Amino acid sequence: MPFGRGFFLALAKSSYLNNHVTKWGFVRRATSKFMPGEAPEDALNASAALAKGGRGTIFTKLGEAITAPEEAKAVRDHYLWLFDEIKKRGLPGHVSVKPTQLGLDIAPDICDAYTKELAAKAQATGCFLWIDMEDSSYVDRTIALYRKIKTEFPKSGLAIQAYLYRTPKDVADLLDVNPVIRLVKGAYSEPPHLAYPKKADVDNAYYDISDTMLRAAAEGKCLPIFGTHDVALVGRIIARARALKVPAGKYEVHMLYGVKDAEQQRLRASGESVVTLVSYGTAWFKWYMRRLAERPANVGFVIRSMLG
Ligand SMILES: Cc1cc2nc3c(=O)[nH]c(=O)nc-3n(C[C@H](O)[C@H](O)[C@H](O)COP(=O)(O)OP(=O)(O)OC[C@H]3O[C@@H](n4cnc5c(N)ncnc54)[C@H](O)[C@@H]3O)c2cc1C
């Protein structure tokens, strides 16, 4: 297929496209399916609307791998402001951040300090701080970062990717910090010696890891979060939670804004805890390519937007 997963993940790495495509109006229009707008206010308004339907929000300002310490400071300052705004508006909102946005590549000490500050602010405002997981070269450092903050700030969570062979061990090891884990399938292009190349194997791994997390939840050792739009998989996981007597609220389902929205509403109406991740900001090219990679049929939105 010309527009396969690898095609879009390769495009995501192009700095030329990153610099130019974001200025093309039809591509900007196409992204509106996945983000309510570029401004924080757009995301805050979307969160207020989601809250009316009983859904929480995770806010994430798009951007990754910054190149100067001032950029990391700006990300920290933005989120410190956002936590206050979430509290002021009484929104059921949380924040998710990529460690490379806080300087992991260029100044790990600064990244540590800023992450700690954000975790403290989350705790003080009654929100969660989420740490996204980036490509496999960051996994060790990201887990180490999470371990540093989790013991001091319980309201912090970590994304973990089911496609990596190492993940069952990582999850088992993390149980000693009573983790809050968002299990996702994984969005990056990884080599076959590190991650399952076949989707069916990723799906099976996801279910097996979800089972470990739910068993730990039954013993009060983990708050499992299932970050997936795979409706059949979510159904199996909920059935497993019932069997293990883990009630809704002791696990959650998280999905992206604009993806499987009817399913998000249906799950919420059936009593599940559902949180929608809302992205905003101008640096959306790489992120958008990953969304196209997840569902090449989404390219139809781009083409329709191009045709006006
Ligand atoms: C809340 C949340 C946080 C995430 N955080 C991270 C992270 O920190 N690190 C990371 O590597 N990945 C992250 N991801 C992305 C994740 O790894 C997957 O790439 C993504 O969720 C697609 O896989 P899936 O589980 O939905 O299953 P799939 O099997 O890919 O899809 C299941 C169904 O949902 C549909 N679907 C999936 N994605 C889309 C889409 N974009 N548009 C339309 N339909 C779609 C598919 O067509 C299919 O019908 C996150 C995802 C979510 C929901």
The ligand as an SDF file (V2000), in Angstrom:
LIG
                    3D

 53 58  0  0  0  0  0  0  0  0999 V2000
   -4.2740    8.8150   25.4070 C   0  0  0  0  0  0  0  0  0  0  0  0
   -3.1770    8.3500   24.5120 C   0  0  0  0  0  0  0  0  0  0  0  0
   -1.8690    8.6660   24.8110 C   0  0  0  0  0  0  0  0  0  0  0  0
   -0.8200    8.2100   24.0080 C   0  0  0  0  0  0  0  0  0  0  0  0
    0.4670    8.4320   24.3850 N   0  0  0  0  0  0  0  0  0  0  0  0
    1.4620    7.8440   23.6900 C   0  0  0  0  0  0  0  0  0  0  0  0
    2.8110    7.9160   24.1400 C   0  0  0  0  0  0  0  0  0  0  0  0
    3.1210    8.5310   25.1560 O   0  0  0  0  0  0  0  0  0  0  0  0
    3.7750    7.2830   23.4040 N   0  0  0  0  0  0  0  0  0  0  0  0
    3.4760    6.5680   22.2590 C   0  0  0  0  0  0  0  0  0  0  0  0
    4.3750    5.9790   21.6540 O   0  0  0  0  0  0  0  0  0  0  0  0
    2.1980    6.5060   21.8130 N   0  0  0  0  0  0  0  0  0  0  0  0
    1.1990    7.1160   22.4730 C   0  0  0  0  0  0  0  0  0  0  0  0
   -0.0890    7.0180   22.0210 N   0  0  0  0  0  0  0  0  0  0  0  0
   -0.3440    6.4660   20.6510 C   0  0  0  0  0  0  0  0  0  0  0  0
   -0.4140    4.9410   20.6510 C   0  0  0  0  0  0  0  0  0  0  0  0
    0.8490    4.3860   20.8700 O   0  0  0  0  0  0  0  0  0  0  0  0
   -0.9620    4.4140   19.3050 C   0  0  0  0  0  0  0  0  0  0  0  0
   -0.0980    4.8200   18.2740 O   0  0  0  0  0  0  0  0  0  0  0  0
   -2.3570    4.8920   18.9690 C   0  0  0  0  0  0  0  0  0  0  0  0
   -3.1740    4.9480   20.0860 O   0  0  0  0  0  0  0  0  0  0  0  0
   -3.0070    3.9570   17.9180 C   0  0  0  0  0  0  0  0  0  0  0  0
   -3.1390    2.6720   18.4140 O   0  0  0  0  0  0  0  0  0  0  0  0
   -4.4890    2.0850   19.0360 P   0  0  0  0  0  0  0  0  0  0  0  0
   -4.1720    1.5590   20.3750 O   0  0  0  0  0  0  0  0  0  0  0  0
   -5.5600    3.0910   19.0100 O   0  0  0  0  0  0  0  0  0  0  0  0
   -4.8080    0.8040   18.1890 O   0  0  0  0  0  0  0  0  0  0  0  0
   -4.9660    0.5070   16.6500 P   0  0  0  0  0  0  0  0  0  0  0  0
   -5.0730   -0.9710   16.5640 O   0  0  0  0  0  0  0  0  0  0  0  0
   -3.9170    1.2030   15.8630 O   0  0  0  0  0  0  0  0  0  0  0  0
   -6.3530    1.1550   16.2870 O   0  0  0  0  0  0  0  0  0  0  0  0
   -7.5840    0.6890   16.8520 C   0  0  0  0  0  0  0  0  0  0  0  0
   -8.7200    1.3230   16.0780 C   0  0  0  0  0  0  0  0  0  0  0  0
   -8.7020    2.7500   16.2600 O   0  0  0  0  0  0  0  0  0  0  0  0
   -8.5570    3.3970   15.0080 C   0  0  0  0  0  0  0  0  0  0  0  0
   -7.5770    4.4710   15.1630 N   0  0  0  0  0  0  0  0  0  0  0  0
   -6.4080    4.4280   15.8310 C   0  0  0  0  0  0  0  0  0  0  0  0
   -5.7510    5.5870   15.7270 N   0  0  0  0  0  0  0  0  0  0  0  0
   -6.5560    6.3830   14.9580 C   0  0  0  0  0  0  0  0  0  0  0  0
   -6.4370    7.6870   14.4770 C   0  0  0  0  0  0  0  0  0  0  0  0
   -5.3620    8.4300   14.7240 N   0  0  0  0  0  0  0  0  0  0  0  0
   -7.4540    8.1790   13.7270 N   0  0  0  0  0  0  0  0  0  0  0  0
   -8.5440    7.4540   13.4610 C   0  0  0  0  0  0  0  0  0  0  0  0
   -8.7110    6.2030   13.8820 N   0  0  0  0  0  0  0  0  0  0  0  0
   -7.7310    5.6730   14.6120 C   0  0  0  0  0  0  0  0  0  0  0  0
   -7.9980    2.3390   14.0610 C   0  0  0  0  0  0  0  0  0  0  0  0
   -8.3430    2.5840   12.7200 O   0  0  0  0  0  0  0  0  0  0  0  0
   -8.6420    1.0870   14.5570 C   0  0  0  0  0  0  0  0  0  0  0  0
   -9.9590    0.9640   14.0910 O   0  0  0  0  0  0  0  0  0  0  0  0
   -1.1360    7.4560   22.8210 C   0  0  0  0  0  0  0  0  0  0  0  0
   -2.4600    7.1450   22.5200 C   0  0  0  0  0  0  0  0  0  0  0  0
   -3.4670    7.5620   23.3460 C   0  0  0  0  0  0  0  0  0  0  0  0
   -4.8750    7.1810   23.0000 C   0  0  0  0  0  0  0  0  0  0  0  0
  1  2  1  0
  2  3  1  0
  2 52  2  0
  3  4  2  0
  4  5  1  0
  4 50  1  0
  5  6  2  0
  6  7  1  0
  6 13  1  0
  7  8  2  0
  7  9  1  0
  9 10  1  0
 10 11  2  0
 10 12  1  0
 12 13  2  0
 13 14  1  0
 14 15  1  0
 14 50  1  0
 15 16  1  0
 16 17  1  0
 16 18  1  0
 18 19  1  0
 18 20  1  0
 20 21  1  0
 20 22  1  0
 22 23  1  0
 23 24  1  0
 24 25  2  0
 24 26  1  0
 24 27  1  0
 27 28  1  0
 28 29  2  0
 28 30  1  0
 28 31  1  0
 31 32  1  0
 32 33  1  0
 33 34  1  0
 33 48  1  0
 34 35  1  0
 35 36  1  0
 35 46  1  0
 36 37  1  0
 36 45  1  0
 37 38  2  0
 38 39  1  0
 39 40  1  0
 39 45  2  0
 40 41  1  0
 40 42  2  0
 42 43  1  0
 43 44  2  0
 44 45  1  0
 46 47  1  0
 46 48  1  0
 48 49  1  0
 50 51  2  0
 51 52  1  0
 52 53  1  0
M  END
$$$$
